[in-house]
Amino acid sequence: MARLIYSSIASLDGFIADADGNFDWAAPDDEVHSFVNDLERPIGTYLYGRRMYEVMRFWETAPTSGDGPPSHYDYSTIWKAADKIVYSSSLPEVTTTRTVLERSFDPGAVREMKASRDSDISVGGADLGAQALSAGLVDELQLFVTPVIVGAGTAWLPHDIRLDLELIDDHRFGGGVVYLHYRVSQPR
């Protein structure tokens, strides 16, 4: 059975983008990017909302060799190899390979996907992550806390949910980023 993992990079005060929609402060350095790549290798399917897909489709045409950081080339290869499902009622079409467009998020279909796949599934984006959390689909949360406070913006977690979590891993990086990995506890 596949795990559904919600992973995000956020400010110390819990935002994935600031009040103006900027997230340039969240760009991982090579150390963090290499760590992320190792986490992403077992992902067989990415679930995205429209905005996250629009950010991530960069990797479709990103080079896989050259003079840039090896972690970028590695991630480009990882991303291209995975299936992608984009949930959007407004996106006219998807423009990347191995990508399917769904008009609405169906928790039942995601439950079936988890039950029938061997490779893990990742959910990306605050809105889609909130829907998956609210539906009780998320098995694990991975958070990269960036050493910045932005004051307002898009929160990485919904405000109307309560989950008990078990810390299963953590890591500090040289640039001040902290990685926290939690398992969602089963309801009592």
ABEGO torsion letter per residue (X at the ends): XBBBBBBBBBBAAGBABBAAGBAAAABBBAAAAAAAAAAAAABABBBBBAAAAAAAAAAAABBABEABBAAAAAAAAAAAABBBBBBBAABABBABBGBBBBABBBAAAAAAAAAABABBBBBBEAAAAAAAAAAGABABBBBBBBBBBAGBEBBABBAABBBBBBBABBBBBAAGBBBBBBBBBBBX
